[in-house]
Every structure is written in C-alpha cells, then in structure tokens.
C-alpha cells in the first residue's frame, strides 16, 4: 500500500449532519477535528475521498423494520411521541434525522462495495460504527445500524463468512442481535463489564443462537483495565477464534471510548494502546482475510484530546502510513483547536507516553485479567474445536 494505496476512505462533510445537538456527547466536531489532524500530518496526502449516498430503504430493511424506518423519517415533524427509542436524552430527534442516519449507513455500504468489487482491500468510514441500533428502535446514540447493514450486504455479495470485531467500550449489542443465530457471522465484542456500564449486556455466557453457538463472543473487562491487560486478553482469545472461523472479510468497530479520559466509561487505555489495537486488527485482516478489512468508527467522547489523535492513527494504519506516537502535534492543528476549545489543555504528541507491551497469556505470572480470559476460553473455545487450556490455541 503506502503510495500505491489499495484502500478507500469514505468521507463527505455532509456526514457531519448526524448531529444530536451541541450539548450531546456524540458531537460531530470529533470527526471534523480528526480529518483536520490527519490532513495536517500528511496522512491524507493524495487520497481521494469517496462520497456516499444515503442508504435506500431496502438496504436499511436488511436490519430494521419498515415501521421503524417510517418512524425515523416522520419523527422531526411529529407533534406526538414517536416511540422506538426516539426523542430520548440519548437519542433526541433532530432535523433531517432519517437522511443523516441513512447517509452514515450509505458510507459503510460504500466501503463494503469497494471491498466486494476488489477495488480496495481496506475501506474506512469513521463516521460509522453505530452498533447499538436495534431492528425496531434507536439506542445509545445510534439510529440505524450501519455495521449490521454492511455485514448483511456483504453476505449477499460474495461472502459466506464475515467476522465482526468490536473494540468500543460498550457492548456491540445491536450487531450481536442482528446475527445472533446466523452461522455465517462471528461477532466478537471486547467491552467494559456489563454490570458496570450501559447497555448491561455482553456477558461471557451470551454465545449465540441454536444455529450459531459460539459465534457470539464477549470479553468483558473490569473498570480500570489498562493497555497491557486489554491486549493480553485480546491476544488470548481473538486470533485463535478468527483462525478457526476462517473469515473472508473482517469488519471492525473502532470506538475509542476505552481511553482513560473518556467521560462516559471507566477503562484505562491510552492512545498508544488504541494505536496498537488498530495495528493488530490490520495484521489479523491480512493474515486471515486476504487483507479485506472494513473499518468503522464508533464511540469516543473526549472530543479534543483523544478522538482526533486515535482516529488519525486509525486512518494512517488503514493507509499503511503509520505515525510514530512521539510525533509532535502539528502547530496549525493545535492553533485551530485552541480557537475552538480555549480551555482544553492539548497533548504535545500523538501518544500518551504509555507502553502497551503485554505478557502473553499462558506463561509467567497470573494477572487479574486472566479470570475473564479463562472464562471466555472455557465457554467458547470447545465450540470451535479449540483447547481452552492450551496456550497454543
């Protein structure tokens, strides 16, 4: 890749229209600041953006009910309660809600189309990752579930096995629900423990429906989990499951609300650790999926200090233009941000000065995170023909 880029970046300023209001945590300024930073760093030099079209109702209906789609479309003009999870503090009704939400889905569909056609091995829609939306209701800032729609589309366009890996701090409940009993889709969600964070789902015992036992995988972390423990658990579970499932394409939701500064959750990751996670996901796509990797954004609510840096790293990794963590933040970017957020102290570099190196599971001293590793392996590995006690599996 590099200069001979075999990757597609989906972006159009119209995606900023998915805007639930200035006081809402899901503020599109995080996308704007990410794109500005990536440009300033040279990550997007000579990269032509692909502008999406809104997803058609027929594609939204892959995941959502007709009644719900009609409710979303009508909500801004409704003079009564619209139901379906709309009009709440989490999911307020906003102008052009259907069009803006369908455009986000269209972005992930466009990414899927580029991969399916062979035009690109990798494609990224950082505006996507709306993984909580359910068939008949909005949830967790998510109106339509672009991840699930894109996976459904891929299954109808040449792919028999799709793996979905979700590294957002919140459980990827909407995607798990969509493919709960579908043996063609492996969903893996690594998130904060459901007893300590919304939506309260994603326990190890959620394994999938009768036709897909072991294809819903959940790795719940206790509050305070830091980079080395998170990565230890990831490497002790996810690579073996991907190898056993043999996916043809990897779809990832790359929320960065796992960061220790995120105001809505309680994990302890750093930008350095998140960068390492994205690099591992890229390697897994190369190893198991012929490089086919569909990337979406997701959560992340430290809008200035965290999300732009982490997702600039994500864009760089998709494009094979990795940025060292000690790279200084560009002066033009910091100057523009000080005008937008004059009271927010800015970091000096593209990292937090953390070392995400970890000790692999299965050797050396036990760690607190090993309890969840053992639970996940015991529950899931035998369903894939793997030995839960053998570190080589």
C-alpha positions as CSV (number, residue, x, y, z in Angstrom):
1,X,0.0,0.0,0.0
2,X,1.6,3.3,1.0
3,X,1.9,5.3,-2.2
4,X,0.2,2.5,-4.2
5,X,-2.8,2.7,-1.9
6,X,-5.2,-0.2,-2.0
7,X,-7.5,1.4,0.5
8,X,-10.6,3.6,0.3
9,X,-11.5,6.4,2.6
10,X,-15.2,7.3,2.8
11,X,-15.8,10.9,3.7
12,X,-18.1,13.8,2.9
13,X,-18.7,16.9,5.1
14,X,-22.4,16.0,4.8
15,X,-21.7,13.2,7.3
16,X,-21.4,16.0,10.0
17,X,-25.2,16.3,9.6
18,X,-25.6,13.3,12.1
19,X,-25.8,15.9,14.8
20,X,-27.8,15.4,18.0
21,X,-27.0,18.9,19.3
22,X,-24.2,20.9,20.8
23,X,-24.8,19.5,24.3
24,X,-25.0,15.9,23.2
25,X,-21.8,13.7,23.8
26,X,-22.0,12.4,20.2
27,X,-20.7,15.6,18.7
28,X,-19.6,15.6,15.1
29,X,-16.8,18.0,15.9
30,X,-14.7,14.9,16.7
31,X,-14.9,13.9,13.1
32,X,-14.0,17.3,11.8
33,X,-11.0,17.6,14.2
34,X,-9.9,14.1,13.2
35,X,-9.9,14.9,9.5
36,X,-8.1,18.2,10.1
37,X,-5.4,16.4,12.1
38,X,-4.9,13.6,9.6
39,X,-4.5,16.2,6.8
40,X,-2.0,18.2,8.9
41,X,0.0,15.1,9.5
42,X,0.1,14.3,5.8
43,X,-1.9,11.1,6.3
44,X,-4.4,12.0,3.6
45,X,-2.0,13.4,1.0
46,X,-3.1,12.2,-2.5
47,X,-6.1,10.4,-1.0
48,X,-9.3,10.9,-2.8
49,X,-12.4,10.7,-0.6
50,X,-15.4,8.6,-1.6
51,X,-18.6,10.4,-1.0
52,X,-21.5,8.2,-0.1
53,X,-25.2,8.3,-1.0
54,X,-27.9,7.7,1.6
55,X,-28.8,4.1,2.0
56,X,-32.0,3.1,0.4
57,X,-34.9,1.8,2.5
58,X,-34.4,-1.6,1.0
59,X,-30.9,-1.8,2.5
60,X,-32.0,-0.3,5.8
61,X,-34.6,-3.1,5.9
62,X,-31.9,-5.7,5.9
63,X,-31.7,-4.9,9.7
64,X,-34.6,-2.6,10.6
65,X,-38.4,-2.9,10.4
66,X,-40.4,-0.9,8.0
67,X,-42.4,0.6,10.8
68,X,-39.2,1.8,12.5
69,X,-37.8,3.3,9.3
70,X,-41.1,5.2,8.8
71,X,-41.0,6.4,12.4
72,X,-37.4,7.8,11.9
73,X,-38.5,9.5,8.7
74,X,-41.5,11.1,10.3
75,X,-40.0,12.0,13.7
76,X,-38.8,15.5,13.1
77,X,-42.3,16.6,12.0
78,X,-44.3,14.5,14.6
79,X,-46.2,16.5,17.1
80,X,-46.6,13.5,19.4
81,X,-44.4,10.9,21.0
82,X,-42.7,8.8,18.3
83,X,-41.6,5.9,20.4
84,X,-39.0,3.4,19.1
85,X,-36.4,4.9,21.4
86,X,-36.6,8.2,19.7
87,X,-37.0,11.5,21.4
88,X,-34.9,10.5,24.5
89,X,-31.9,12.1,26.1
90,X,-29.7,9.5,24.4
91,X,-31.4,9.7,21.0
92,X,-33.0,13.1,20.6
93,X,-34.9,13.8,17.4
94,X,-33.0,16.2,15.1
95,X,-33.6,17.8,11.7
96,X,-33.2,15.6,8.7
97,X,-32.6,12.6,11.0
98,X,-33.5,9.9,8.5
99,X,-31.4,11.4,5.8
100,X,-28.4,12.0,8.0
101,X,-28.6,8.5,9.5
102,X,-29.1,6.8,6.2
103,X,-26.0,8.7,4.9
104,X,-23.9,7.1,7.6
105,X,-25.2,3.7,6.6
106,X,-24.5,4.6,3.0
107,X,-20.9,5.3,3.9
108,X,-20.4,1.8,5.3
109,X,-22.2,0.3,2.4
110,X,-19.9,2.1,0.0
111,X,-16.9,0.7,2.0
112,X,-18.4,-2.8,1.7
113,X,-19.0,-2.3,-2.1
114,X,-15.4,-1.3,-2.7
115,X,-14.1,-4.4,-0.9
116,X,-16.6,-6.7,-2.6
117,X,-15.7,-5.4,-6.0
118,X,-12.0,-5.8,-5.4
119,X,-11.5,-2.0,-5.9
120,X,-9.9,-1.9,-2.4
121,X,-8.8,-4.4,0.2
122,X,-9.4,-2.0,3.0
123,X,-12.1,0.7,3.4
124,X,-12.8,3.0,6.3
125,X,-15.9,5.0,7.3
126,X,-15.0,6.8,10.6
127,X,-18.5,8.3,10.7
128,X,-19.9,4.8,11.0
129,X,-19.9,2.3,13.9
130,X,-23.5,2.9,15.1
131,X,-23.5,-0.5,16.7
132,X,-26.4,-0.2,19.2
133,X,-29.3,0.5,16.9
134,X,-31.8,-2.4,17.1
135,X,-34.3,-3.6,14.4
136,X,-37.2,-1.5,15.8
137,X,-35.6,1.1,18.0
138,X,-32.8,3.6,18.4
139,X,-30.3,3.1,21.2
140,X,-27.1,4.5,22.6
141,X,-26.8,7.5,20.1
142,X,-27.4,5.1,17.2
143,X,-30.4,5.5,14.8
144,X,-29.6,3.0,12.1
145,X,-27.0,0.2,12.5
146,X,-24.6,0.7,9.6
147,X,-22.3,-2.1,10.8
148,X,-25.1,-4.7,10.6
149,X,-26.4,-3.4,7.3
150,X,-22.9,-3.6,5.7
151,X,-22.4,-7.2,7.0
152,X,-25.8,-8.2,5.6
153,X,-24.9,-6.7,2.3
154,X,-21.6,-8.5,2.2
155,X,-23.3,-11.8,2.8
156,X,-25.4,-11.2,-0.3
157,X,-22.5,-10.2,-2.4
158,X,-20.0,-13.0,-2.5
159,X,-19.1,-13.6,1.2
160,X,-20.0,-16.7,3.2
161,X,-18.1,-15.9,6.5
162,X,-17.8,-12.4,8.0
163,X,-16.1,-11.7,11.3
164,X,-17.0,-8.6,13.2
165,X,-14.7,-7.4,16.0
166,X,-15.9,-4.5,18.2
167,X,-13.4,-2.8,20.5
168,X,-15.7,0.0,21.7
169,X,-16.0,0.3,25.5
170,X,-19.8,-0.5,25.2
171,X,-21.1,-3.9,24.2
172,X,-21.8,-4.3,20.4
173,X,-25.3,-5.4,21.2
174,X,-27.1,-4.3,18.1
175,X,-24.7,-6.3,15.8
176,X,-24.8,-9.3,18.0
177,X,-28.6,-9.2,18.0
178,X,-28.7,-8.9,14.2
179,X,-26.7,-12.1,13.7
180,X,-27.4,-13.9,16.9
181,X,-28.4,-17.1,15.1
182,X,-26.6,-16.7,11.8
183,X,-23.7,-19.3,11.4
184,X,-22.1,-17.1,8.7
185,X,-21.2,-14.3,11.1
186,X,-18.8,-14.3,14.1
187,X,-19.3,-11.3,16.4
188,X,-16.6,-10.6,19.0
189,X,-17.1,-7.7,21.4
190,X,-14.5,-6.6,23.9
191,X,-16.0,-4.1,26.3
192,X,-16.4,-2.9,29.9
193,X,-18.2,-5.4,32.1
194,X,-22.0,-5.2,31.7
195,X,-22.5,-5.0,35.5
196,X,-20.7,-1.6,35.4
197,X,-21.8,0.0,32.2
198,X,-24.7,0.5,29.8
199,X,-26.2,-1.4,28.0
200,X,-25.8,-4.1,30.6
201,X,-25.3,-6.9,28.1
202,X,-22.3,-8.7,26.8
203,X,-21.6,-11.4,29.4
204,X,-19.4,-14.4,28.6
205,X,-22.4,-16.7,28.6
206,X,-24.0,-14.9,25.6
207,X,-22.9,-17.5,23.0
208,X,-25.3,-17.1,20.1
209,X,-28.5,-18.9,19.0
210,X,-29.0,-22.6,18.4
211,X,-27.6,-22.4,14.8
212,X,-24.7,-20.3,15.8
213,X,-23.4,-21.5,19.2
214,X,-20.0,-20.0,19.9
215,X,-20.3,-17.3,17.3
216,X,-21.3,-14.6,19.7
217,X,-18.2,-13.9,21.8
218,X,-18.0,-11.4,24.6
219,X,-14.9,-10.3,26.5
220,X,-16.0,-8.1,29.5
221,X,-13.3,-6.0,31.3
222,X,-13.4,-4.7,34.8
223,X,-13.2,-0.9,35.2
224,X,-9.6,0.4,35.2
225,X,-8.3,-2.2,32.8
226,X,-5.2,-0.8,31.1
227,X,-3.4,-1.4,27.7
228,X,-1.3,-4.5,28.7
229,X,-4.2,-6.3,30.3
230,X,-6.6,-5.5,27.5
231,X,-4.1,-6.6,24.9
232,X,-3.3,-9.8,26.9
233,X,-7.0,-10.8,26.8
234,X,-7.4,-9.9,23.1
235,X,-4.4,-12.0,22.0
236,X,-5.5,-14.9,24.2
237,X,-8.9,-15.1,22.5
238,X,-9.5,-13.3,19.2
239,X,-6.7,-14.6,16.9
240,X,-7.5,-18.2,17.7
241,X,-11.2,-17.7,17.1
242,X,-10.5,-16.0,13.8
243,X,-8.2,-18.7,12.7
244,X,-10.9,-21.3,13.5
245,X,-13.7,-19.4,11.8
246,X,-11.7,-18.6,8.7
247,X,-13.5,-15.3,7.8
248,X,-13.3,-13.9,4.3
249,X,-13.6,-10.3,5.4
250,X,-13.1,-8.6,8.8
251,X,-15.4,-5.8,9.8
252,X,-14.4,-3.7,12.9
253,X,-16.0,-1.1,15.1
254,X,-13.1,1.0,16.4
255,X,-14.7,3.1,19.2
256,X,-12.1,4.9,21.3
257,X,-14.2,5.4,24.5
258,X,-11.9,2.9,26.1
259,X,-9.5,5.7,26.8
260,X,-8.9,6.6,30.4
261,X,-10.0,10.2,29.8
262,X,-13.4,9.2,28.3
263,X,-16.2,10.8,30.3
264,X,-18.7,8.1,29.7
265,X,-16.8,5.0,30.7
266,X,-14.2,3.6,33.1
267,X,-11.5,1.7,31.2
268,X,-7.8,2.8,31.3
269,X,-6.5,2.6,27.8
270,X,-4.2,5.2,26.2
271,X,-3.9,6.5,22.6
272,X,-0.7,4.4,22.4
273,X,-2.7,1.2,23.3
274,X,-5.5,2.1,20.9
275,X,-3.0,2.6,18.1
276,X,-1.6,-0.9,18.9
277,X,-5.1,-2.4,18.7
278,X,-5.7,-1.0,15.3
279,X,-2.3,-2.3,14.1
280,X,-3.2,-5.8,15.4
281,X,-6.6,-5.7,13.6
282,X,-4.8,-4.8,10.4
283,X,-2.5,-7.7,10.8
284,X,-5.3,-10.1,11.5
285,X,-7.2,-9.0,8.4
286,X,-4.0,-9.6,6.4
287,X,-3.4,-13.0,8.0
288,X,-7.0,-14.4,7.8
289,X,-9.0,-12.4,5.3
290,X,-6.6,-11.7,2.4
291,X,-6.3,-8.1,3.7
292,X,-10.1,-7.4,3.4
293,X,-10.8,-5.0,6.2
294,X,-13.9,-2.8,6.6
295,X,-13.3,-0.2,9.3
296,X,-15.8,2.0,11.1
297,X,-15.5,4.5,13.9
298,X,-17.9,4.4,16.9
299,X,-17.8,5.9,20.4
300,X,-15.4,8.3,21.8
301,X,-16.3,11.4,23.9
302,X,-13.1,13.1,24.8
303,X,-13.7,15.2,21.7
304,X,-10.4,17.2,21.5
305,X,-7.6,15.4,23.4
306,X,-8.4,11.8,22.5
307,X,-10.6,11.1,19.5
308,X,-8.7,13.1,16.8
309,X,-5.4,11.5,17.7
310,X,-6.7,8.0,18.0
311,X,-8.7,8.1,14.7
312,X,-5.9,9.9,12.9
313,X,-3.8,6.9,13.9
314,X,-6.6,4.6,12.6
315,X,-6.7,6.4,9.2
316,X,-2.9,6.2,9.0
317,X,-2.9,2.5,9.8
318,X,-5.6,1.7,7.2
319,X,-3.4,3.6,4.6
320,X,-0.2,2.0,5.8
321,X,1.1,5.4,6.8
322,X,1.6,4.6,10.4
323,X,2.5,7.6,12.6
324,X,5.0,7.3,15.5
325,X,3.5,8.1,18.8
326,X,6.2,10.6,19.6
327,X,5.2,12.7,16.6
328,X,4.5,16.3,17.7
329,X,1.0,17.6,17.1
330,X,1.1,19.9,14.1
331,X,1.1,23.6,15.0
332,X,-1.6,24.5,12.6
333,X,-3.9,21.9,14.2
334,X,-3.2,23.0,17.7
335,X,-3.7,26.6,16.8
336,X,-7.1,25.9,15.3
337,X,-8.2,23.7,18.2
338,X,-7.3,26.4,20.7
339,X,-9.7,28.7,19.0
340,X,-12.5,26.1,19.3
341,X,-11.6,24.8,22.8
342,X,-9.5,27.5,24.5
343,X,-9.9,25.9,28.0
344,X,-8.8,22.4,27.0
345,X,-5.1,21.7,27.5
346,X,-3.7,19.9,24.5
347,X,-1.2,17.0,24.5
348,X,2.1,17.6,22.9
349,X,2.4,14.5,20.8
350,X,0.4,11.8,19.0
351,X,0.8,9.5,22.0
352,X,0.3,9.4,25.8
353,X,3.8,8.2,26.6
354,X,2.5,4.7,27.6
355,X,4.0,1.3,26.7
356,X,1.3,-1.1,25.6
357,X,3.6,-4.1,25.7
358,X,2.0,-7.1,27.4
359,X,2.9,-10.5,28.7
360,X,1.1,-13.2,26.7
361,X,-1.4,-15.4,28.5
362,X,-0.3,-18.9,29.3
363,X,3.1,-18.2,30.6
364,X,4.6,-16.4,33.5
365,X,2.7,-14.9,36.4
366,X,-1.1,-14.8,36.7
367,X,-2.8,-11.5,36.3
368,X,-6.2,-10.2,37.3
369,X,-7.5,-10.2,33.7
370,X,-6.8,-13.9,33.4
371,X,-10.1,-14.7,35.1
372,X,-12.0,-13.4,32.1
373,X,-9.6,-15.0,29.7
374,X,-10.2,-18.4,31.3
375,X,-14.0,-17.8,31.3
376,X,-14.1,-16.8,27.7
377,X,-11.9,-19.7,26.5
378,X,-13.8,-22.2,28.6
379,X,-17.1,-21.1,27.2
380,X,-16.3,-20.6,23.6
381,X,-13.2,-22.5,22.5
382,X,-14.6,-26.0,22.7
383,X,-17.4,-24.9,20.4
384,X,-14.7,-24.1,17.8
385,X,-12.7,-27.3,18.3
386,X,-10.1,-25.5,20.3
387,X,-8.5,-26.5,23.6
388,X,-9.3,-23.8,26.2
389,X,-6.3,-24.8,28.4
390,X,-3.6,-25.0,25.6
391,X,-1.9,-21.6,25.1
392,X,-1.1,-22.6,21.6
393,X,-4.8,-22.5,20.7
